[in-house]
């Protein structure tokens, strides 16, 4: 696993006053660096009513400025100090409190202490209006940051947190409305047309049609038959549906997906980690430079006027605030995760958005990734055995497997075909097939490698069959084979074309016969395709690419190919609805099984990184210019605070627009 994939969330800051409920989608430490954190509270904190103190402070400030510049009237000292002091406390009491909390822990290098020193310093030299303005505009910037962060969190959470608050459960023959958390396993719930399914379960009704948009991003009807799985978040479209609950509320696919997206913001990208480390070094350097601006001129200028150089140092401190960087960057990644989620792609962390930008090889499994994974029996050939009995034997042993090929055999045989057969000692031989005992007979069902492993002779022409086959042997003798074919997914060809357009190499790995793999690769236009691979063979192929210095994304089911997923820079699972283990093991989950979403994931990663770096360059360029102007005495505190807040707001707006972009 790459270093980025192993990055774990850092310790959350513990020294912040709790203003409201604990954040779900992001901790304070993700909004600012560890030493620069503050509470971006719940959404109620963003309302103007909760900021009345700040609004009152701004009203006082503008009233005093109107008197000074409009009516040429300035109240005498100490009246003006008291008025501006009240406005200052109204605007910055929380900032001063946080600065004090950190200062008593000997943490002086943070934006709160920086802003407090700058504004108190302005008061000390008589620049009351500028001191209030700096604090007021800084607090306005924080307000907008809070609003933007909360909006990003809400958009991510609302995207998936659509679990109903109540559900109708059948108890003692009557429907009873209860909280989904109170429903036990195997109870029957009833879902009316237009209602959302609250819990995962098995359809008891004969049939039903459901909208799966909340889970897959695709708003199209999905027909289900009796016995098929229905997942929380789906919307019943037509008739009343009854569902037998198979997972508790907290264990549903939707709950796990929601939890994954919420946790995603805690896994930081390398850019975020760099900015956090940068801020820790940057802030003390700024303090040192500000002191130098104030005192070094004493040795080179005559006359040296302390107030002049002290004022320039204050300007230096204000413009150097790293807020635009440490807010807009995590916000950009929130936006990227939210955009991907709306497209049916779940990133387990912002670090994987960065990983996808560097991918130059996409390695794909064949079955279920590029093909439908819905196999159908095409032909049955027997030798010295009746065809129905061969199918019964094959279905009996394949019923012990969850492999799509085995399921095709079982489906063809029918549900009742294996009744009356005694099946035992079934063993799955990885990359080969199955071995077991049926009614006292040793039965083998798998590929030709399985036959060779047990030294069983079979017709040579089988090796020339292009399609997938299941060879059956009974008591060490070949008894026939079953030809099975799969179907290429509708958007697979387009996905490969788009990957090539991005100069990304495509590789397909499969345990199927080389002839089958070659046929699929030819139709899709894949660069390299390797068949007849055992799990260790897939690892060898991926390792060879890694040795070439390639950055690899592996796309598969996330379960059977766990070693390859671990080796790849990014593990992408197809079909998050199919397996709990898929959601647990993959770095990225494509929920609707479409190969074209691989391209979308790469584009989202590149777009996010592009906007994040736009913000970094914008913030640094403006700060360097105003820092130079401030040190030279050209920029005042007014320009400094407007530049700082302006850059922060521009960066935030730029980050927020990610969620509006159409791919």
Secondary structure, DSSP 8 states (H G I E B T S, - for coil): --HHHH---------S---SS--SS--HHHHS-GGG------GGGGSGGGGHHHHHHHHHHHHHHIIIIIS-----TTHHHHHHHHHHHHHHHHHHHHHHHHHTTT---SHHHHHHHHHHHHHHTT-HHHHHHHHHHHHHHHHHHHHHHHHHHHHHHHHH----S-EEEEETTEEEEE-GGG--TT-EEEE-TT-B--S-EEE-SSEEEEE-HHHHS--SEEEEETT-EE-TT-EE-SS-EEEEE-S-GGGSHHHHHHHHHHHHTTS--HHHHHHHHHHHHHHHHHHHHHHHHHHGGGGT-SS--HHHHHHHHHHHHHHT-THHHHHHHHHHHHHHHHHHHHTTEEES-HHHHHHHHT--EEEEESTTTTB----EEEEEEESSS-HHHHHHHHHHHHTT---HHHHHHHHHH-TTTTTT--EEEEEEETTTEEEEEETTEEEEEE-HHHHHHTT----GGGGG--SEEEEEEETTEEEEEEEEE--B-TTHHHHHHHHHHTT-EEEEE-SS-HHHHHHHHHHHT-SEEE-S--HHHHHHHHHHHHHTT--EEEEE-SSTTHHHHHHSSEEEEE-TTS-HHHHHH-SEEETT--THHHHHHHHHHHHHHHHHHHHHHHHHHHHHHHHHHHHTT-S-HHHHHHHHHHHHHHHHHHHHGGGG---
